[in-house]
Amino acid sequence: MKYVLALLLVLGAGVLVWRGVEIVPTPRAMPTAGADRSAPAASPAVTASDTAPAGSASTGIAVAAPAPVPSPSVPVPAATHASSLLIPVQGARAADLRDTFSDARSEGRSHDAIDIMAPRGTPVVAVADGHVEKLFTSERGGLTVYQFEPSGRYAYYYAHLDRYADGLAEQQTIRRGQVIGYLGFTGNASPDAPHLHFAIFQLGPERRWWEGTAINPYPLLTTP
């Protein structure tokens, strides 16, 4: 009997030793039912750390790319229309001009224009595109031209002309640089100092050629 018990003890010890060295294989993960094995991997979400500058803290929270902010509109000055005006006397240069806009005139008047000196008969040209609104002869201005620019908000005034260009007529379309007359000293200009009296007027809604707010032409004709 004791031999039987000893044999059972030996067999039991062997089983315990074999169990201690047994290696149980790790189970393989099974594909999820219904999974598309051929589908590409989804793109990773963009996180704050992907768009944040170097050195900034990452929150790990998915964020959308910031939308561009439109630039605010810049208001355009009212006198921009005249930024490309030609000097209305052929051959005259910006350095030849003098700012006489605020000079005093008779009867307490202000000049409200500039005088461009040149020999009698020098061609006078349109400073911009537009049309001839009025051909007029006045006591002070002599032979004159009122030109409207295309929008009708501004009038260009040429005075003391010796004569008009051939064929010039009211409501005629004229182009920038076109000869519209010839410089002289008609009106109250001195025969010893022939010149072009040139003015710019901002018109009211009535578009009256004989009315308007005077604008100094000097900076508009001398600014590059």
Backbone as CSV, one residue per row, in Angstrom:
resi,resn,N_x,N_y,N_z,CA_x,CA_y,CA_z,C_x,C_y,C_z
1,MET,0.827,-1.195,0.000,0.000,0.000,0.000,0.857,1.238,0.000
2,LYS,1.905,1.174,0.811,2.763,2.348,0.877,3.492,2.598,-0.440
3,TYR,3.725,1.459,-1.187,4.353,1.631,-2.503,3.414,2.333,-3.473
4,VAL,2.158,2.050,-3.378,1.156,2.697,-4.253,1.074,4.193,-3.963
5,LEU,1.092,4.530,-2.672,1.024,5.949,-2.298,2.274,6.694,-2.781
6,ALA,3.438,6.043,-2.686,4.674,6.691,-3.145,4.652,6.933,-4.633
7,LEU,4.086,5.947,-5.377,4.008,6.082,-6.825,3.092,7.240,-7.209
8,LEU,1.969,7.347,-6.510,1.033,8.458,-6.797,1.665,9.811,-6.511
9,LEU,2.482,9.887,-5.432,3.144,11.152,-5.102,4.146,11.540,-6.185
10,VAL,4.876,10.529,-6.723,5.876,10.811,-7.777,5.194,11.295,-9.038
11,LEU,4.077,10.648,-9.424,3.351,11.049,-10.626,2.755,12.457,-10.485
12,GLY,2.253,12.759,-9.312,1.687,14.108,-9.076,2.733,15.193,-9.171
13,ALA,3.912,14.935,-8.629,4.995,15.924,-8.700,5.433,16.174,-10.125
14,GLY,5.411,15.105,-10.937,5.784,15.265,-12.346,4.803,16.131,-13.099
15,VAL,3.513,15.931,-12.807,2.488,16.778,-13.468,2.663,18.244,-13.108
16,LEU,2.962,18.504,-11.801,3.169,19.900,-11.367,4.378,20.514,-12.060
17,VAL,5.484,19.761,-12.226,6.685,20.284,-12.894,6.388,20.576,-14.342
18,TRP,5.656,19.692,-15.035,5.324,19.892,-16.464,4.417,21.108,-16.650
19,ARG,3.453,21.326,-15.768,2.582,22.500,-15.821,3.375,23.785,-15.626
20,GLY,4.436,23.766,-14.836,5.214,24.980,-14.564,5.982,25.469,-15.748
21,VAL,6.296,24.591,-16.713,7.082,25.023,-17.863,6.240,25.093,-19.126
22,GLU,4.964,24.820,-19.010,4.114,24.817,-20.209,3.934,26.243,-20.726
23,ILE,4.085,26.414,-22.076,3.893,27.724,-22.711,2.565,27.710,-23.439
24,VAL,1.669,28.542,-22.985,0.340,28.599,-23.594,0.357,29.632,-24.705
25,PRO,0.070,29.324,-26.004,0.125,30.299,-27.101,-0.894,31.415,-26.929
26,THR,-0.500,32.653,-27.351,-1.389,33.817,-27.252,-2.455,33.742,-28.322
27,PRO,-3.717,33.924,-28.008,-4.772,33.837,-29.020,-4.634,34.954,-30.038
28,ARG,-4.873,34.721,-31.355,-4.829,35.737,-32.417,-6.134,36.505,-32.427
29,ALA,-6.017,37.830,-32.699,-7.230,38.650,-32.763,-7.998,38.279,-34.011
30,MET,-9.281,38.121,-33.899,-10.137,37.757,-35.011,-10.722,39.005,-35.642
31,PRO,-10.857,39.051,-36.963,-11.442,40.233,-37.585,-12.873,40.432,-37.147
32,THR,-13.240,41.730,-36.997,-14.590,42.053,-36.590,-15.555,41.662,-37.685
33,ALA,-16.644,41.111,-37.312,-17.624,40.683,-38.295,-18.088,41.857,-39.126
34,GLY,-18.087,41.697,-40.451,-18.566,42.751,-41.326,-17.527,43.792,-41.681
35,ALA,-16.313,43.749,-41.148,-15.286,44.745,-41.426,-14.810,44.636,-42.863
36,ASP,-14.544,45.821,-43.513,-14.052,45.855,-44.884,-12.538,45.797,-44.838
37,ARG,-11.968,44.675,-45.106,-10.515,44.505,-44.984,-9.760,45.244,-46.081
38,SER,-10.448,45.557,-47.189,-9.772,46.242,-48.283,-9.868,47.754,-48.182
39,ALA,-10.633,48.285,-47.245,-10.792,49.738,-47.116,-9.505,50.367,-46.620
40,PRO,-9.124,51.538,-47.158,-7.914,52.206,-46.668,-8.125,52.754,-45.275
41,ALA,-7.031,52.919,-44.579,-7.112,53.468,-43.229,-7.615,54.890,-43.289
42,ALA,-8.455,55.259,-42.326,-8.982,56.629,-42.278,-7.866,57.599,-41.966
43,SER,-7.949,58.807,-42.570,-6.953,59.837,-42.301,-7.078,60.298,-40.868
44,PRO,-5.970,60.532,-40.193,-6.043,60.986,-38.803,-6.649,62.376,-38.738
45,ALA,-7.377,62.638,-37.646,-7.981,63.962,-37.477,-6.909,64.999,-37.259
46,VAL,-7.121,66.212,-37.761,-6.199,67.319,-37.521,-6.402,67.800,-36.109
47,THR,-5.339,67.899,-35.371,-5.441,68.361,-33.995,-4.793,69.701,-33.851
48,ALA,-5.000,70.271,-32.675,-4.427,71.593,-32.431,-2.929,71.572,-32.559
49,SER,-2.290,70.432,-32.213,-0.833,70.364,-32.294,-0.348,70.363,-33.731
50,ASP,-1.225,69.948,-34.695,-0.826,69.925,-36.106,-0.766,71.316,-36.697
51,THR,-1.588,72.240,-36.192,-1.652,73.584,-36.757,-1.033,74.626,-35.847
52,ALA,-0.733,74.268,-34.599,-0.174,75.250,-33.682,1.277,75.484,-33.998
53,PRO,1.798,76.687,-33.780,3.224,76.952,-34.005,4.078,76.198,-33.018
54,ALA,5.345,76.026,-33.394,6.277,75.286,-32.544,6.350,75.933,-31.184
55,GLY,6.388,75.101,-30.132,6.522,75.617,-28.782,5.195,75.866,-28.109
56,SER,4.056,75.787,-28.844,2.760,76.025,-28.220,2.248,74.731,-27.643
57,ALA,1.361,74.814,-26.636,0.821,73.631,-25.976,-0.198,72.960,-26.867
58,SER,-0.169,71.639,-26.903,-1.125,70.881,-27.699,-2.247,70.394,-26.818
59,THR,-3.485,70.611,-27.273,-4.639,70.169,-26.493,-5.136,68.823,-26.937
60,GLY,-4.754,68.381,-28.180,-5.235,67.113,-28.687,-6.673,67.147,-29.149
61,ILE,-7.293,68.332,-29.173,-8.686,68.474,-29.597,-8.717,68.763,-31.078
62,ALA,-9.552,68.068,-31.839,-9.648,68.286,-33.280,-10.225,69.660,-33.549
63,VAL,-9.566,70.410,-34.431,-10.010,71.758,-34.760,-10.045,71.913,-36.268
64,ALA,-10.894,72.819,-36.744,-10.970,73.109,-38.176,-9.945,74.155,-38.538
65,ALA,-9.456,74.143,-39.791,-8.504,75.144,-40.259,-9.162,76.508,-40.233
66,PRO,-8.462,77.565,-39.768,-9.073,78.898,-39.688,-9.435,79.425,-41.059
67,ALA,-10.595,80.078,-41.154,-11.047,80.663,-42.423,-10.288,81.956,-42.676
68,PRO,-9.927,82.283,-43.956,-9.215,83.534,-44.239,-10.082,84.739,-43.913
69,VAL,-9.437,85.761,-43.388,-10.149,86.989,-43.035,-10.011,87.977,-44.179
70,PRO,-11.116,88.448,-44.784,-11.013,89.377,-45.909,-10.448,90.718,-45.478
71,SER,-9.657,91.336,-46.377,-9.096,92.643,-46.087,-10.184,93.699,-46.143
72,PRO,-10.154,94.658,-45.219,-11.169,95.712,-45.256,-11.005,96.564,-46.501
73,SER,-12.121,97.021,-47.016,-12.062,97.870,-48.204,-11.482,99.221,-47.838
74,VAL,-10.719,99.750,-48.747,-10.082,101.037,-48.517,-10.855,102.107,-49.262
75,PRO,-11.336,103.126,-48.569,-12.078,104.173,-49.269,-11.198,104.913,-50.260
76,VAL,-11.746,105.272,-51.406,-11.012,105.970,-52.457,-11.283,107.468,-52.343
77,PRO,-10.241,108.317,-52.296,-10.475,109.761,-52.217,-11.278,110.269,-53.397
78,ALA,-12.065,111.319,-53.157,-12.946,111.837,-54.200,-12.174,112.366,-55.398
79,ALA,-10.957,112.865,-55.184,-10.218,113.487,-56.280,-9.350,112.498,-57.048
80,THR,-9.471,111.191,-56.756,-8.643,110.205,-57.449,-8.880,110.245,-58.949
81,HIS,-10.091,110.646,-59.371,-10.399,110.689,-60.801,-9.414,111.553,-61.563
82,ALA,-8.822,112.538,-60.878,-7.956,113.493,-61.550,-6.478,113.144,-61.423
83,SER,-6.171,111.964,-60.867,-4.767,111.617,-60.633,-3.974,111.441,-61.918
84,SER,-4.654,111.272,-63.063,-3.944,111.095,-64.321,-4.239,112.227,-65.300
85,LEU,-4.576,113.408,-64.789,-4.852,114.536,-65.671,-3.592,114.979,-66.395
86,LEU,-3.765,115.332,-67.653,-2.668,115.945,-68.403,-2.575,117.429,-68.060
87,ILE,-1.376,117.962,-68.183,-1.244,119.419,-68.115,-1.874,119.975,-69.387
88,PRO,-2.840,120.902,-69.272,-3.649,121.285,-70.431,-2.974,122.179,-71.470
89,VAL,-1.751,122.590,-71.230,-1.032,123.414,-72.204,0.087,122.581,-72.806
90,GLN,0.040,122.414,-74.099,1.005,121.552,-74.782,2.424,122.057,-74.546
91,GLY,3.312,121.166,-74.131,4.713,121.499,-73.894,5.023,121.971,-72.489
92,ALA,4.002,122.275,-71.687,4.246,122.729,-70.307,4.627,121.541,-69.433
93,ARG,5.480,121.788,-68.449,5.927,120.759,-67.526,5.425,121.077,-66.124
94,ALA,5.396,120.082,-65.275,4.944,120.300,-63.900,5.798,121.348,-63.205
95,ALA,7.102,121.358,-63.512,7.995,122.333,-62.870,7.692,123.763,-63.296
96,ASP,6.974,123.930,-64.417,6.652,125.277,-64.892,5.428,125.867,-64.195
97,LEU,4.663,125.034,-63.500,3.403,125.488,-62.923,3.624,126.192,-61.587
98,ARG,2.712,127.105,-61.277,2.720,127.831,-60.011,1.337,127.728,-59.389
99,ASP,1.302,127.543,-58.066,0.023,127.414,-57.374,-0.551,128.806,-57.103
100,THR,-1.478,129.228,-57.963,-2.117,130.545,-57.810,-3.586,130.403,-57.395
101,PHE,-3.961,129.224,-56.897,-5.354,128.934,-56.582,-5.931,129.914,-55.564
102,SER,-5.165,130.264,-54.551,-5.678,131.118,-53.464,-5.354,132.593,-53.644
103,ASP,-4.776,132.949,-54.770,-4.443,134.357,-54.993,-5.703,135.216,-55.013
104,ALA,-5.540,136.435,-54.489,-6.674,137.375,-54.452,-6.893,137.985,-55.830
105,ARG,-8.155,138.250,-56.137,-8.533,138.913,-57.367,-9.430,140.100,-57.029
106,SER,-9.814,140.869,-58.024,-10.621,142.068,-57.793,-11.964,141.731,-57.147
107,GLU,-12.531,142.710,-56.489,-13.841,142.604,-55.858,-13.878,141.535,-54.768
108,GLY,-12.732,141.298,-54.125,-12.652,140.353,-53.019,-12.731,138.896,-53.419
109,ARG,-12.547,138.616,-54.684,-12.637,137.233,-55.162,-11.318,136.497,-54.943
110,SER,-11.435,135.175,-54.880,-10.260,134.308,-54.889,-10.096,133.768,-56.300
111,HIS,-8.875,133.495,-56.707,-8.613,133.049,-58.075,-9.318,131.727,-58.394
112,ASP,-9.243,130.747,-57.465,-9.903,129.442,-57.617,-9.490,128.708,-58.905
113,ALA,-8.272,128.925,-59.347,-7.769,128.301,-60.576,-6.258,128.485,-60.585
114,ILE,-5.601,127.949,-61.626,-4.194,128.267,-61.827,-4.024,128.841,-63.234
115,ASP,-3.042,129.726,-63.377,-2.708,130.301,-64.676,-1.448,129.622,-65.204
116,ILE,-1.535,129.130,-66.435,-0.392,128.471,-67.060,0.084,129.364,-68.202
117,MET,1.261,129.919,-68.029,1.800,130.891,-68.973,2.412,130.185,-70.181
118,ALA,2.174,130.750,-71.365,2.748,130.220,-72.611,2.499,131.244,-73.707
119,PRO,3.230,131.147,-74.823,3.017,132.088,-75.932,1.603,131.956,-76.522
120,ARG,1.120,133.040,-77.035,-0.183,133.026,-77.695,-0.174,132.002,-78.840
121,GLY,-1.255,131.266,-78.964,-1.377,130.273,-80.020,-0.899,128.880,-79.638
122,THR,-0.361,128.719,-78.417,0.051,127.385,-77.966,-1.188,126.491,-77.843
123,PRO,-1.137,125.265,-78.367,-2.305,124.382,-78.281,-2.711,124.089,-76.835
124,VAL,-4.015,124.100,-76.594,-4.604,123.709,-75.311,-5.270,122.359,-75.519
125,VAL,-4.976,121.408,-74.624,-5.468,120.033,-74.798,-6.391,119.639,-73.654
126,ALA,-7.277,118.684,-73.929,-8.173,118.158,-72.896,-7.365,117.396,-71.860
127,VAL,-7.660,117.657,-70.597,-6.902,117.009,-69.525,-7.320,115.557,-69.310
128,ALA,-8.534,115.210,-69.788,-9.048,113.854,-69.593,-10.130,113.583,-70.632
129,ASP,-10.604,112.367,-70.675,-11.738,112.043,-71.536,-12.993,112.749,-71.018
130,GLY,-13.943,112.983,-71.906,-15.196,113.612,-71.502,-15.944,114.157,-72.696
131,HIS,-16.694,115.227,-72.469,-17.395,115.869,-73.583,-17.468,117.362,-73.342
132,VAL,-17.646,118.096,-74.416,-17.783,119.549,-74.319,-19.215,119.850,-73.871
133,GLU,-19.335,120.394,-72.677,-20.670,120.723,-72.174,-21.115,122.101,-72.653
134,LYS,-20.153,123.073,-72.671,-20.537,124.433,-73.049,-19.359,125.188,-73.644
135,LEU,-19.625,125.876,-74.767,-18.690,126.857,-75.327,-19.287,128.211,-75.015
136,PHE,-18.493,129.047,-74.333,-19.084,130.269,-73.780,-18.072,131.402,-73.858
137,THR,-18.584,132.587,-74.112,-17.747,133.793,-74.092,-18.214,134.682,-72.949
138,SER,-17.296,135.032,-72.045,-17.641,135.871,-70.899,-16.716,137.073,-70.831
139,GLU,-17.149,138.060,-70.055,-16.359,139.298,-69.943,-15.006,139.026,-69.304
140,ARG,-14.989,138.218,-68.262,-13.735,137.958,-67.569,-12.936,136.825,-68.216
141,GLY,-13.626,135.741,-68.541,-12.913,134.561,-69.038,-12.621,134.586,-70.517
142,GLY,-13.292,135.491,-71.251,-13.105,135.524,-72.689,-13.683,134.263,-73.333
143,LEU,-12.937,133.713,-74.259,-13.377,132.500,-74.954,-13.098,131.294,-74.049
144,THR,-14.141,130.542,-73.695,-13.980,129.475,-72.708,-14.583,128.157,-73.190
145,VAL,-14.114,127.069,-72.537,-14.659,125.723,-72.749,-14.969,125.127,-71.379
146,TYR,-16.171,124.589,-71.230,-16.530,123.789,-70.059,-16.601,122.331,-70.515
147,GLN,-15.755,121.508,-69.938,-15.738,120.077,-70.253,-16.226,119.285,-69.052
148,PHE,-17.122,118.324,-69.267,-17.535,117.404,-68.213,-16.784,116.089,-68.385
149,GLU,-16.348,115.508,-67.256,-15.774,114.158,-67.329,-16.930,113.163,-67.379
150,PRO,-16.664,111.885,-67.723,-17.746,110.940,-68.033,-18.833,110.801,-66.974
151,SER,-18.483,110.870,-65.690,-19.504,110.688,-64.658,-20.380,111.923,-64.480
152,GLY,-19.939,113.060,-64.994,-20.694,114.295,-64.827,-20.543,114.943,-63.467
153,ARG,-19.659,114.431,-62.648,-19.477,115.011,-61.307,-18.467,116.151,-61.286
154,TYR,-17.628,116.228,-62.306,-16.577,117.248,-62.335,-16.575,117.964,-63.680
155,ALA,-16.276,119.258,-63.612,-16.149,120.074,-64.823,-14.742,120.644,-64.877
156,TYR,-14.177,120.684,-66.080,-12.872,121.307,-66.322,-13.125,122.572,-67.140
157,TYR,-12.518,123.649,-66.692,-12.799,124.969,-67.279,-11.517,125.546,-67.865
158,TYR,-11.559,125.882,-69.162,-10.426,126.455,-69.880,-10.832,127.858,-70.329
159,ALA,-10.056,128.875,-69.945,-10.454,130.258,-70.247,-9.305,131.051,-70.869
160,HIS,-9.656,132.221,-71.426,-8.741,133.149,-72.116,-8.206,132.567,-73.427
161,LEU,-8.978,131.667,-74.057,-8.515,131.076,-75.310,-8.480,132.115,-76.426
162,ASP,-7.531,131.954,-77.332,-7.460,132.813,-78.507,-8.514,132.388,-79.537
163,ARG,-8.672,131.058,-79.681,-9.710,130.508,-80.549,-9.908,129.046,-80.225
164,TYR,-11.034,128.497,-80.688,-11.306,127.075,-80.509,-10.612,126.258,-81.608
165,ALA,-10.455,124.962,-81.327,-9.981,124.052,-82.375,-11.056,123.929,-83.444
166,ASP,-10.648,123.743,-84.664,-11.600,123.627,-85.764,-12.583,122.482,-85.512
167,GLY,-13.857,122.771,-85.687,-14.883,121.735,-85.560,-15.343,121.459,-84.144
168,LEU,-14.778,122.121,-83.139,-15.195,121.877,-81.759,-16.639,122.322,-81.581
169,ALA,-17.440,121.485,-80.924,-18.862,121.799,-80.754,-19.361,121.278,-79.414
170,GLU,-20.431,121.869,-78.922,-21.036,121.418,-77.674,-21.556,119.988,-77.814
171,GLN,-21.442,119.231,-76.719,-21.837,117.815,-76.621,-20.922,116.889,-77.425
172,GLN,-19.851,117.429,-77.947,-18.887,116.605,-78.681,-18.034,115.811,-77.700
173,THR,-17.843,114.545,-77.983,-16.951,113.718,-77.170,-15.506,114.083,-77.486
174,ILE,-14.724,114.267,-76.446,-13.312,114.581,-76.632,-12.469,113.615,-75.819
175,ARG,-11.256,113.405,-76.281,-10.357,112.451,-75.652,-9.207,113.172,-74.958
176,ARG,-8.676,112.509,-73.970,-7.513,113.026,-73.237,-6.391,113.325,-74.223
177,GLY,-5.857,114.568,-74.191,-4.771,114.971,-75.066,-5.223,115.599,-76.376
178,GLN,-6.531,115.602,-76.644,-7.038,116.202,-77.888,-6.963,117.721,-77.816
179,VAL,-6.533,118.352,-78.900,-6.478,119.821,-78.948,-7.902,120.362,-79.014
180,ILE,-8.224,121.255,-78.065,-9.570,121.842,-78.041,-9.542,123.342,-78.316
181,GLY,-8.370,123.946,-78.312,-8.273,125.379,-78.568,-6.825,125.839,-78.525
182,TYR,-6.658,127.165,-78.527,-5.318,127.759,-78.554,-5.259,128.899,-77.552
183,LEU,-4.165,128.918,-76.808,-3.997,129.852,-75.696,-3.954,131.296,-76.184
184,GLY,-4.512,132.195,-75.366,-4.522,133.606,-75.746,-4.639,134.524,-74.552
185,PHE,-5.323,135.654,-74.731,-5.508,136.613,-73.645,-6.879,137.286,-73.747
186,THR,-7.885,136.551,-74.252,-9.229,137.122,-74.330,-9.799,137.300,-72.916
187,GLY,-10.864,138.095,-72.821,-11.435,138.404,-71.506,-10.607,139.467,-70.813
188,ASN,-10.381,139.311,-69.525,-9.644,140.323,-68.766,-8.162,139.999,-68.620
189,ALA,-7.631,139.062,-69.414,-6.201,138.753,-69.368,-5.397,139.849,-70.051
190,SER,-4.169,140.024,-69.606,-3.312,141.058,-70.177,-2.676,140.559,-71.479
191,PRO,-2.658,141.397,-72.526,-1.969,141.012,-73.771,-0.483,140.756,-73.565
192,ASP,0.060,141.308,-72.490,1.478,141.109,-72.204,1.757,139.773,-71.508
193,ALA,0.708,139.089,-71.093,0.896,137.827,-70.365,-0.158,136.804,-70.785
194,PRO,-0.100,136.347,-72.045,-1.067,135.321,-72.474,-0.926,134.065,-71.607
195,HIS,-2.047,133.490,-71.266,-2.011,132.308,-70.402,-3.345,131.573,-70.473
196,LEU,-3.350,130.359,-69.979,-4.575,129.584,-69.822,-5.002,129.637,-68.365
197,HIS,-6.226,130.070,-68.137,-6.837,130.006,-66.819,-7.544,128.649,-66.747
198,PHE,-7.056,127.746,-65.875,-7.609,126.392,-65.796,-8.175,126.137,-64.408
199,ALA,-9.414,125.638,-64.364,-10.079,125.374,-63.087,-10.787,124.026,-63.140
200,ILE,-11.025,123.474,-61.950,-11.798,122.240,-61.794,-12.911,122.513,-60.797
201,PHE,-14.117,122.080,-61.127,-15.259,122.266,-60.243,-15.938,120.929,-59.978
202,GLN,-16.248,120.689,-58.709,-17.095,119.549,-58.361,-18.540,120.022,-58.441
203,LEU,-19.323,119.331,-59.256,-20.683,119.770,-59.533,-21.685,119.167,-58.565
204,GLY,-22.802,119.850,-58.407,-23.911,119.324,-57.621,-24.758,118.393,-58.467
205,PRO,-25.824,117.854,-57.890,-26.675,116.917,-58.637,-27.353,117.544,-59.852
206,GLU,-27.455,118.876,-59.876,-28.087,119.544,-61.023,-27.174,119.575,-62.241
207,ARG,-25.860,119.363,-62.038,-24.872,119.357,-63.118,-24.880,120.684,-63.886
208,ARG,-24.888,121.793,-63.155,-24.877,123.111,-63.799,-23.440,123.516,-64.090
209,TRP,-23.143,123.778,-65.357,-21.770,124.067,-65.739,-21.266,125.388,-65.150
210,TRP,-22.160,126.291,-64.818,-21.757,127.596,-64.288,-21.652,127.597,-62.760
211,GLU,-21.925,126.480,-62.125,-21.824,126.373,-60.676,-20.907,125.216,-60.307
212,GLY,-20.511,125.185,-59.049,-19.685,124.074,-58.570,-18.704,124.534,-57.513
213,THR,-18.125,123.585,-56.815,-17.133,123.861,-55.783,-15.743,123.738,-56.386
214,ALA,-14.965,124.800,-56.270,-13.639,124.812,-56.884,-12.689,123.850,-56.170
215,ILE,-11.907,123.127,-56.961,-10.861,122.216,-56.477,-9.530,122.707,-57.032
216,ASN,-8.528,122.743,-56.183,-7.216,123.236,-56.624,-6.591,122.277,-57.647
217,PRO,-6.369,122.723,-58.879,-5.774,121.826,-59.886,-4.293,121.581,-59.683
218,TYR,-3.621,122.461,-58.965,-2.152,122.411,-58.894,-1.628,121.048,-58.432
219,PRO,-2.064,120.537,-57.259,-1.500,119.235,-56.838,-1.893,118.097,-57.773
220,LEU,-3.022,118.222,-58.441,-3.459,117.150,-59.346,-2.650,117.127,-60.636
221,LEU,-2.090,118.265,-61.017,-1.303,118.343,-62.240,0.187,118.146,-61.998
222,THR,0.604,118.211,-60.726,2.038,118.147,-60.438,2.431,116.882,-59.697
223,THR,1.456,116.075,-59.244,1.771,114.838,-58.557,1.974,113.729,-59.575
224,PRO,3.113,113.022,-59.545,3.361,111.965,-60.545,2.311,110.854,-60.443
